[in-house]
Amino acid sequence: MDIDQCIESLGGSSCDQIDQQGINLVGQFGWKFQSRDELLDTLREFFSMQGYAISIKNSKMDKYLTIGCDRGGCYRNKWKVPIEHRQRKTATRLINCPFEIRCKRREDGFWEVEEKNSSHNHEPSSDMSGHPSCRRLSQEEITTIEDLTKSGVPPRQILSSLRQRNPKLQAISRTIYNTKVKLRKEHLAGRSVIQTLFEEVCQGDFIFDVAYDQDGHLTHLFFAHPSSITMTKSYSNVFVMDCTYKTNKYKMPLLDIIGVSSFNSSFYSCFAFLAKEGKGDYIWALQNFSKILGPTCHPSVIVSDRELALMNAIRVVFPSTVNLLCVWHIEKNILANCKSYFETQDNWTTFLTTWNQVISSQDEQAFNEAWKLFELLYREKEKVLCYIRKTWLPFKERFVHAWTENCSHFGNRVSSRAEGAHAKLKQYLQVSTGDLHQVKIKICLAIDNEFNEIKAQLSSERIRIPHKCDIYFFKELITNVSSFALGELLKQYEMVKHGTMRSTCTGHFMASMGLPCAHKMIGWKGKVIPLDEIHTQWRIDRRYLVVPDVRETNAEEFKRLVHVLEDKYQEWPQSQKECVQQ
């Protein structure tokens, strides 16, 4: 006889009757249980249907259980903190309910229930969701939470997923958060956050480095995911560098280095948590970045904001690399510092148009002429001219076309890639208060997804032929050059076809994009574009994204860093160790 039939035999679900006969009812129908779990599950369901929740008061494995009402007992102030001095507003549900039953395991292995006190000193609950024990999750649900958490699913969506599977689920968002905390403690297994982080990167083929202050506090952390290392070595021409904030509980700036693939898509190259944004901090990060590239490989171009400390560090670590400044940020800075000096929107729009003409100068002579005209037109705006002369003119070679279009930036003249990468990363992070270990886990999720996207696109484009580019002129390029590069070449081809290209060739397109321009194509009329004319940045025919096993080559370095960490940790006072473990 099941629980519902038992209740019906008592004449319905009369709570008073259950109070008087509830335990005897178990004995009356001869309930016995093959296991401790079966006993608990049955009793919890039985009393829950009557409006009561039960909990284990004490037990001895495979011997006995003492079960009481979850409102039994009295509140105990464990920390001896007066209520008026507490930061959190707390409450208790304990009212010393006397209900108590005892369960014991018989010699034949079955469990049985013995009565002690079957009465309650309170009314039954009409809604059991207020009792924490009724919001308990099954092991299957806990496993689901663990899997979804690893996949970066937010708690609210985890809860929605569980409710779709089990409409009777009474768990709330706090249940999910508490479960995540419990799972995290199990994962740490008594280790500190930093110790866990180091062990994981040591075992995961990461390239990483750390720095400490004189007190043994971690101040810098650099790491590169194995997939990122593969892509960085494959696409080592152009990188965008920028710091982002509000990514971790320690409020450490995060230097995000972004690379550019053959498909003009972005990828995370490496990350560096810094103590501050100083020249020395950036040099430390870039020196670690250079270890990924190798001693003889320097990027062609690095795009950044006008962050002087970063610019100086780039000049020190990569002296042969061209450091371009983001033209979008330049315009935003001019907007913030100059717009107030213009009376009308039309005047301001005209000013920006004239300034963009200065930036777009095709050669040094054209720039000098455009700048003289600019000074003449706005000679009355002395503060505006003074700001531009002092702040931006010294760096004209880093953003004016006359100079920037002669280097291989492959169309990257703004740092919007970094802004987009920051936004995507924070979608994975979800919160700005995670520790470095939690942030590392979320970053790895983002990198894994990103790597698989690029790898799949590489494989796909080797077997796909864009319809618009399926012409004899591109015969050698199809399936050997990325679709993005083919699209850029098609634009140049259309200019030849319709006679819309410039009368003279500046050479800027070929120099900056690594692709033949319209003027070059004229010489190949009736032929095909040679594959050798395409820069390796856009080639996909000999590019393979396979994550190498660098564990053996870096094993000694990993061990050294772990030993350094352990030695530092042992030197700390106990109070500092406890703080880190939190």
HELIX and SHEET records of a PDB file:
HELIX    1   1 ILE A    3  SER A    9  1                                   7    
HELIX    2   2 CYS A   15  GLN A   28  1                                  14    
HELIX    3   3 ARG A   36  SER A   48  1                                  13    
HELIX    4   4 ILE A   83  HIS A   85  5                                   3    
HELIX    5   5 MET A  128  GLY A  130  5                                   3    
HELIX    6   6 PRO A  132  ARG A  135  5                                   4    
HELIX    7   7 GLN A  139  LYS A  150  1                                  12    
HELIX    8   8 PRO A  155  ARG A  165  1                                  11    
HELIX    9   9 SER A  173  LEU A  188  1                                  16    
HELIX   10  10 VAL A  193  GLN A  203  1                                  11    
HELIX   11  11 PRO A  226  SER A  234  1                                   9    
HELIX   12  12 LYS A  279  LEU A  293  1                                  15    
HELIX   13  13 LEU A  308  VAL A  317  1                                  10    
HELIX   14  14 VAL A  327  CYS A  338  1                                  12    
HELIX   15  15 LYS A  339  TYR A  341  5                                   3    
HELIX   16  16 GLN A  345  ILE A  359  1                                  15    
HELIX   17  17 GLU A  364  LEU A  377  1                                  14    
HELIX   18  18 GLU A  382  THR A  391  1                                  10    
HELIX   19  19 LEU A  393  ARG A  398  5                                   6    
HELIX   20  20 HIS A  401  THR A  404  1                                   4    
HELIX   21  21 SER A  416  LEU A  429  1                                  14    
HELIX   22  22 LEU A  436  GLU A  461  1                                  26    
HELIX   23  23 HIS A  467  CYS A  469  5                                   3    
HELIX   24  24 TYR A  472  PHE A  474  5                                   3    
HELIX   25  25 SER A  483  HIS A  498  1                                  16    
HELIX   26  26 HIS A  508  MET A  513  1                                   6    
HELIX   27  27 ALA A  518  ILE A  522  1                                   5    
HELIX   28  28 LEU A  531  GLU A  533  5                                   3    
HELIX   29  29 THR A  536  TRP A  538  5                                   3    
HELIX   30  30 ALA A  555  GLU A  571  1                                  17    
HELIX   31  31 GLN A  574  GLN A  581  1                                   8    
SHEET    1   A 4 ILE A  54  LYS A  60  0                                        
SHEET    2   A 4 TYR A  64  CYS A  69 -1                                        
SHEET    3   A 4 GLU A 100  ARG A 105 -1                                        
SHEET    4   A 4 TRP A 111  ASN A 117 -1                                        
SHEET    1   B 7 ILE A 207  TYR A 212  0                                        
SHEET    2   B 7 LEU A 218  ALA A 224 -1                                        
SHEET    3   B 7 SER A 266  PHE A 273 -1                                        
SHEET    4   B 7 LEU A 254  VAL A 260 -1                                        
SHEET    5   B 7 VAL A 238  THR A 244 -1                                        
SHEET    6   B 7 VAL A 301  SER A 304  1                                        
SHEET    7   B 7 VAL A 322  LEU A 325  1                                        
END                                                                             
